[in-house]
Each structure stands twice: as structure tokens, then as C-alpha cells.
Amino acid sequence: MERLFATHQIRHSQEAAPFWNFRTLDEGGLDKPIRTLVPGAWETLPMLRSYRGRGVYEQTFTGGGNLRFQFGGVSFRAKVSLDGQEIVSHYGAYTAFDAIVPGVPEGQHTLTVEVDNRFGGDSALHVVNDYYSYGGITRPVVLEQLPDAYIARLYVTPIFTDEGWKAAVETTVRNLADESASYDLHIIIDGLAEGEVSLQLDAKAETVTSALIDCPDAEFWQPLNARLYTITARLEKDGQPVDDLIDRFGFRQVQVQGKDILFNGEKLLLKGFNRHEDYGSFGCAIPLSAMQQDLDLMLDLGCNCVRTCHYPNDPRFLDLCDELGILVWEESHARGLTEEQMRNPHFMEQTLLCTREMVQQHYNHPAIFIWGCLNECADNCEYGADCYRQTYQQLRALDLSRPITAALLERPGGLVFGESDVVSVNLYPLWYHDCPVQRQIDMKLEEIRTHGGDNKPVIISEIGAGAIYGNHDPFGQAKWSEERQCTILRQQIETVLAEPELSGVFLWQFADCRICDEWFGSRPRAYNNKGVVDEFRRPKMSYAVVKELFHRE
């Protein structure tokens, strides 16, 4: 399932059959080919638990015409071939990509996907890190049959005016044919309004059209009280429908006013978690029911938000957040890279690619209230700071309706406090730093104020402590004990939520997650163990502490 709702009623679109033929190409792989399920991470197969190399997926299908092959996510290099001819390649596990092959003859065809999750110099973002870079086709694959002209993209920007809500709608229509042609484009917002525009499409070209649609009766999308609307773009030729694209959105407004983040004019106090796409039984290819379980647990804990550390998330997870009214900080892929790593010649190209794909693909999700990037990268040197500036510039060029931020590592010398709309910082008092919580917050706020971030909202984007599930200390002092995690989290949360200078907190983290094997020396079990639930979602003692404190206000 690509989304939680039908994205087409006219276009022929279906998810690929779940079983694929699969073989590996490198040492430590399979002895012989097998049949395996897609989506899936190959590390969930017992014999490939730590396989880092290349794998080949293959499937036959029957069809023809203008074919579109859409991949929700392949981790993390992909090379796709149709009947032995390469049709597309892509870098990055966390955003979708596609290939369109016009005029395919009717009959049986073979789709082949070579996947590579080896680290190397051509990979600037996927590196040995404090989370695991899985291998496989990890999100759904969709096969579509396109007409000669089809709707490629649909953006909706809600705008609140003195007369009420308006929807700014931008639609991209692509003509695959060798001749120009006339079409009509209809825009329907369910129960609210309709619009129509005539298009003259040039041969083998894209046409972008914009419309501002009055929606005076629209209801607000609110945190924990979501009101979603369906928008349909329908393309017609000579009065006959030929293509459509359906999406959902919500009417809401995000603003930064001084030190406050306003959502529909009301000040936000964020109480949430960082969450990796990682589950003990499924790796990063998490089924829908497990996504829903995570959000049910977060709601029980009293959360109103979640951060998608450190990469764009599965759109089905974002759909669930849209429906439940859970705010989302979504960020493009990068975590903890040094200046030397950022000087990789592929770094900015890959960063900007992921950032662009994230915003373009997830623009309409009302739950996303802020864009982030470059978590804990080298903001304390001029080269790194310039990388932040370039990425911020791209985010603003792509979307002016949301603020931008980056989770900065707690260290002196940051150079980009004044560059983002919201300043965010990761602090670990009482865990990595033997410093009282309030003292560390005060020192950081003073640095932010005096180095460009004065009169900006500040978020504690990470704070927390570790515990191994089931590890107890009757005296409550030993690190990695559940008791010690409770003590530290209580002091951290109470202090942050009581600080009027802060707009809220994202605890690190919701669930324990697997890390790269090379990090085993600093992480017991080769897991980041700071979750309030473990990798199988079994609650630790700290679950009750967080629930008490998040529900207190």
C-alpha cells in the first residue's frame, strides 16, 4: 500500500506483486537465489543479518504502453532495468523515485532492481553511523500505465485571509506525446470548491498552472483535532477524462512570531519524541500496523509531535500523523557529519537531492509543521556553516509556508543560529555531561542570544538518557539501568517544560534502534538504547515517567 487512500480513480495504478526473486552478489550473501517479500529489509532474513553488499530483485509482469515504475524507497543505491536495459538509478533510501518508459510493447516483461548498501566514497550521507543503513527495497513499488498526458505533481498551499481560507493550487502536467495537444484541467476540493483551466501542452514538455480557490467554509486542521480535505486534479481531452491525481491536505497556518511558534495563531508547546524507522522484527520496512502502534503509544504518552530523525519518513506514516493530528518535524538525511565528511565531493549534491525530493513529495501533508536538515553536522566551521546556508536557501525556495530549523550539536562555536527561523539544539545533561539541566540550558540560551539567535524560538530537539530493557539497579544509580533513566528523564523534562524561553522538547528517543556494527564499542547490544520502549515496543519504567509529565499540563 503506497498511501492510506486511493490516489487515482482514472489512472491504472497498482502495487507490484509482493514476491520477488532475490539473489546476492557479494561475499557473505546467499548460497542460492530465494523468493522474498517486497517491501522488506534483507537484514530481517536470518542468513543476511549483517550483510553489506549488493542484491538483485527480479519480477516478471504483463503490460504495455506508457509505463511508470515508482519506488517508494530503496536502500540505498538503486539501479533499475526493464528487459535488461537500465531505465533509472537513484541514491538515497528515504525518498521516492520513478522511471517512465513510453511505448512499451504489450506482453511479458522483466523488471530488475540491483540494490547496494555498501559504504564508500561515492556515498556522503550513508556512512557508518549511530543508526543502521539497511539493504533492500524497503518501501512499496507501484506500476502505472500512463496516458499520453498525465498529472505529474499537485501542490496545495492553504492561505488564511480576512475573507477566510483560500487554497493556492499548483499543478504540473506532462505531455509524453510527440505532438502538442489541448486539454482541460479540473480541480475539485471535496465539498468546498471547484476550478477549471484550459491547457495547451507542447510536445514532450511540462506545463505548470496555478489557481487560487476560495474556500470560505473550510475548517481548521488542528493538532490532535485533524480535519482533512481531499483534492482531485482531473485531466480531460475532448470532454473525456484521461488522468487524475488525488491527495489530501489541511487548512492550517504556521508562523514564527518572536520567540514563539504559532499554529493557527496559537502558541505551540511541543511535547514529543525522536523516532527512527526501525523495528526489531522488520528493520526499516515497518508495516502499517506497527506504525499505528507507535503513534498509539505516543498519544498514550501525551505527545503532540514527532521528529523523523534523521531522514524523510514513509508517506504512510505521515498519512497517519495527518489523520491523528500529530505534528511532524521532518528532515532531510544527514547525521553527525564532520567537516571532513561534509567536504566529500558528493555531499552537497546528495544533500540537496534528498531535500528537494522530501519537500516535493511530502509538501501536502498538513502534519508537517517544520522542515529540518543536517542534524549535528559541523556548524562550527565556515565550510560547514555554508553547507547549512545552501540547504536553508533551498528549503525556502521550495516552501515558504513552513519555518526551517536544524538540530545542532551542543558545543560552543555555532555559526548558524541566525540563519534559520527556529533554533534547535541537542542537549544531554546528566548523561553525557555532568551538569545540572537548568545550568546547561541557561548556558546554551546565552550563546544563542549573543550569536545571532536572539528573539527566535528555541526547541530542545534531543535530550534523554539510556537504559537497557530489564536491567535494574536497586540503588537507582547505575547507568544503563531503568531506574537511572527514570531519574534523569524526570529532571530533564520538568526543567525544559518549565523554561519559558523554550518552545518544547523532542525526547531522544521513542524506541531503541539498531546501529552500525562498527559502533558496537560505545553502544551496548549494538543498539542506541535511549528509547522509553525497546526495539519490540516493550515499555521501560521511564514510559510511566514521561506519561505522567507530558499529561501534567
Secondary structure, 3 states (H helix, E strand, C coil): CCCCCCCCCCCEEEECCCEEEEEECCCCCCCCCEEEECCCCHHHCHHHCCCCCEEEEEEEEEEEEEEEEEECCEECEEEEEECCEEEEEEECCCCCEEEEEEEEEEEEEEEEEEEECCCCCCCCCCCCCCCCCCCEECCCEEEEEECCEEEEEEEEEEEEECCEEEEEEEEEEEECCCCCEEEEEEEEECCCEEEEEEEEECCCCEEEEEEEEEECCCCECECCECCCEEEEEEEEECCEEEEEEEEEECECCEEEECCEEEECCEECCEEEEECCCCECCCECCCCHHHHHHHHHHHHHHCCCEEEECCCCCCHHHHHHHHHHCCEEEEECCCECCCHHHHCCCCHHHHHHHHHHHHHHHHCCCCCEEEEECCECCCCCCHHHHHHHHHHHHHHHHHCCCCCEECEEECCCCCCCCCCCCCEEEECCECCCECCCHHHHHHHHHHHHHHHHHCCCCEEEEECCCCECCCCCCCCCCCCECHHHHHHHHHHHHHHHHHCCCCCEEEECCCECEECCHHHHHHCHHHEECCCCECCCCCECCHHHHHHHHHCCC
